[in-house]
């Protein structure tokens, strides 16, 4: 276990494995997660499962992780090169420049402890290591906890569902 470089918290990101898929599904089905991750209901849930199940094929441009706290699986996060998802993010001029992120804390006892902020910082570090220049996050306007977390990490609101950070 390696502590987060920026905060010293015992948090690690490890690639999502086949054995983690059912845990991700369990988290996704929790009401406080489902409402943000599946705003279109079962359509979004099916999309998530397709993405997770085909993460080594069609969706290999998305990097999926399980978040560990002291070796306990507590959440999920991902980043993706927006160049490969322009139907969702809009026109992106070059590969490996703009990345989208997403994250969740699936175990309730770890909510409201600053872990979301650490996850974002760790994703920033990973994206910086591969040369990323901008990060986009798209929380729903009602997801004020996520929005506050992004703003506290230096993201700037462009418009609803569009928060960005450059030069990280």
Secondary structure as GFF3:
##gff-version 3
##sequence-region A 1 168
A	DSSP	beta_strand	11	15	.	.	.	ID=ss1
A	DSSP	three_ten_helix	18	20	.	.	.	ID=ss2
A	DSSP	alpha_helix	21	28	.	.	.	ID=ss3
A	DSSP	alpha_helix	31	37	.	.	.	ID=ss4
A	DSSP	alpha_helix	42	53	.	.	.	ID=ss5
A	DSSP	beta_strand	62	69	.	.	.	ID=ss6
A	DSSP	beta_strand	72	81	.	.	.	ID=ss7
A	DSSP	three_ten_helix	82	85	.	.	.	ID=ss8
A	DSSP	alpha_helix	86	89	.	.	.	ID=ss9
A	DSSP	beta_strand	98	105	.	.	.	ID=ss10
A	DSSP	three_ten_helix	108	110	.	.	.	ID=ss11
A	DSSP	alpha_helix	115	129	.	.	.	ID=ss12
A	DSSP	beta_strand	134	137	.	.	.	ID=ss13
A	DSSP	alpha_helix	144	152	.	.	.	ID=ss14
A	DSSP	beta_strand	156	159	.	.	.	ID=ss15
A	DSSP	beta_strand	162	166	.	.	.	ID=ss16
###
